[in-house]
Amino acid sequence: MGGKSSKKKKNEELKKIGEEANKSSPTQFYISTNINLTNDLLIAKSKSNPKEEYNMIKILGEGSYARVYKVKNRYTNAEYAMKVINKSYTCTVEEENEILNEINILKTMDHPSILKIFEFYSNKTSYSIVTELCSQGELFNEIVEKGPFDERYSAYVMYQILSAVNYCHKMHIIHRDLKPENILIVDRDKEYKMPIVKICDFGTSKIVEKGQIQKKKIGSSYYMAPEVLKKHYNEKCDVWSCGVIMYILLSGAPPFNGRDDDEIYQKILIGKYDIKSPPFDKVSSTCLNLIENLLNMDAKKRFSAEQALNHEWFKNFQSKEIYNRITDQDAIKVLLNNLKKYKRTSVIQETALAYLVHQFPRIKDVINACKLFNQIDKSGDGKISKKELYNGLSGRIKTDTLESDIDSIFKNLDMDNNGYIEYEEFVRAAVSKEYFLTENVLRFAFRYFDKDNSGEIDFNEIKDLFSKSIEDKNNVDQILSHIIKEVDINNDGKVNFEEFTIVMKKMIQ
């Protein structure tokens, strides 16, 4: 009993110290600008058993060497998908390379229409990848069960797909296997009941240099571009695949069909497809024009993903506006107010918030912040320039010092200092922070830092987490020490859960 009483007394004293610190000097913490907050930092890696963190609920799918489970986090009760890959002879070297390639590419992604990866486990027997749970299955099944679809539905889905593809291409990533089986439905629009989709399966994707020609024949037969069959292609092969998907959404059948792959390939190389028979005799001329530009045999003349996004077809159906509308005007005011108020206080607080926003993409506030981001991101490339921010906020924020206010907002939000505000940088500033301050969620975030589960974050754990993200390599230890000092209220060189809680709650003070 004496030990518990002593600990309680210590925590009460610690709380008083924190409260006094807030009163006397709200900006007492040293703000380190040397940390580059990227997804690679936020995606937890572990050699432990994932069953220690997650309860397996049910099997969602099964293959020759992998199973996909619906899982629930033991601390937050949040649900995810977990792909468990057996490291046995059933998983070939090529398949293993695809797995690692997918993980590395997904870790670079930050776009609302691309499947998020949260954690990656690797032990002696398996790889386990924790991702968003897309509980409504594949777009392929939706097409089989409910297709074909009208233009409004098809435009709503294609806008999301092309937005993700445009982002990939701006990041110099070619997907190379776009098809309805690799597009997952995570949710439904509440008013129109249309699907919110995510692109997945980046195992065959590749990061390429600008203008670099690819020569490996890869992908799925129905969706392969003619230049892929000729083994001489670039990122425009993904645009062709989008054209095939759009055709299938509208008609329920592929534009190039056959009894086997060889017959399909021959038809693709000829390039003739039917847009005169039903249902294409009833679709708009703008719709047919977009299909023709996506399925142009000449890759040089074929639309880019960015050109496709700006096509009149999407404007006619207001696809972007409908997808990104926020019906609650008070919610917009709260998001804008949060943007104005957002300030960096400590690296640990900033990183914990980034980790939590990444982990909870489907809470209402995060969804609304995502929509506001897309409204401001006029180019649709998944990042906001200072000009876009100015144009996006100038009609929404009432202030006499708009230019300097936006300069301040931009500086605070551009946390990786690359001259743009990425999706999650924007979201973590715009969301209300109260959701993330319950004890269970805070303990979940604390465990992200406290890798050995000792109940304290020490220097070595900070070093393991941040050292690779520090740009100033001459002062790494000094910067790491500052990171701890920012939140180490009792000056013992470590951060316990009570100190962590105090600094996290400063977000709403």
Stockholm file with secondary structure:
# STOCKHOLM 1.0

chainA/1-509         MGGKSSKKKKNEELKKIGEEANKSSPTQFYISTNINLTNDLLIAKSKSNPKEEYNMIKILGEGSYARVYKVKNRYTNAEYAMKVINKSYTCTVEEENEILNEINILKTMDHPSILKIFEFYSNKTSYSIVTELCSQGELFNEIVEKGPFDERYSAYVMYQILSAVNYCHKMHIIHRDLKPENILIVDRDKEYKMPIVKICDFGTSKIVEKGQIQKKKIGSSYYMAPEVLKKHYNEKCDVWSCGVIMYILLSGAPPFNGRDDDEIYQKILIGKYDIKSPPFDKVSSTCLNLIENLLNMDAKKRFSAEQALNHEWFKNFQSKEIYNRITDQDAIKVLLNNLKKYKRTSVIQETALAYLVHQFPRIKDVINACKLFNQIDKSGDGKISKKELYNGLSGRIKTDTLESDIDSIFKNLDMDNNGYIEYEEFVRAAVSKEYFLTENVLRFAFRYFDKDNSGEIDFNEIKDLFSKSIEDKNNVDQILSHIIKEVDINNDGKVNFEEFTIVMKKMIQ
#=GR chainA/1-509 SS CHHHHHHHHHHHHHHHHHHHHHHHCTTCSCCCCCBCCCHHHHSEEESSCGGGTEEEEEEEEECSSEEEEEEEETTTCCEEEEEEEECSTTSCHHHHHHHHHHHHHHTTCCCTTBCCEEEEEECSSEEEEEECCCTTCBHHHHHHHHCSCCHHHHHHHHHHHHHHHHHHHHTTEECCCCCGGGEEEEEECTTTCCEEEEECCCTTCEECCTTCCBCCCCSCGGGCCHHHHTTCBCTHHHHHHHHHHHHHHHHSSCSSCCSSHHHHHHHHHHTCCCCSSTTTTSSCHHHHHHHHHHTCSSTTTSCCHHHHHTSHHHHHTTHHHHHTCCSCHHHHHHHHHHHHHCCCCCHHHHHHHHHHHHHCTTSHHHHHHHHHHHHHCTTCSSEECHHHHHHHHTTTCCCTTHHHHHHHHHHHHCTTCSSSEEHHHHHHHHSCSGGGGSHHHHHHHHHHHCTTCSSEECHHHHHHHHGGGBSCGGGHHHHHHHHHHTTCTTCSSSEEHHHHHHHHHGGGC
#=GC SS_cons         CHHHHHHHHHHHHHHHHHHHHHHHCTTCSCCCCCBCCCHHHHSEEESSCGGGTEEEEEEEEECSSEEEEEEEETTTCCEEEEEEEECSTTSCHHHHHHHHHHHHHHTTCCCTTBCCEEEEEECSSEEEEEECCCTTCBHHHHHHHHCSCCHHHHHHHHHHHHHHHHHHHHTTEECCCCCGGGEEEEEECTTTCCEEEEECCCTTCEECCTTCCBCCCCSCGGGCCHHHHTTCBCTHHHHHHHHHHHHHHHHSSCSSCCSSHHHHHHHHHHTCCCCSSTTTTSSCHHHHHHHHHHTCSSTTTSCCHHHHHTSHHHHHTTHHHHHTCCSCHHHHHHHHHHHHHCCCCCHHHHHHHHHHHHHCTTSHHHHHHHHHHHHHCTTCSSEECHHHHHHHHTTTCCCTTHHHHHHHHHHHHCTTCSSSEEHHHHHHHHSCSGGGGSHHHHHHHHHHHCTTCSSEECHHHHHHHHGGGBSCGGGHHHHHHHHHHTTCTTCSSSEEHHHHHHHHHGGGC
//
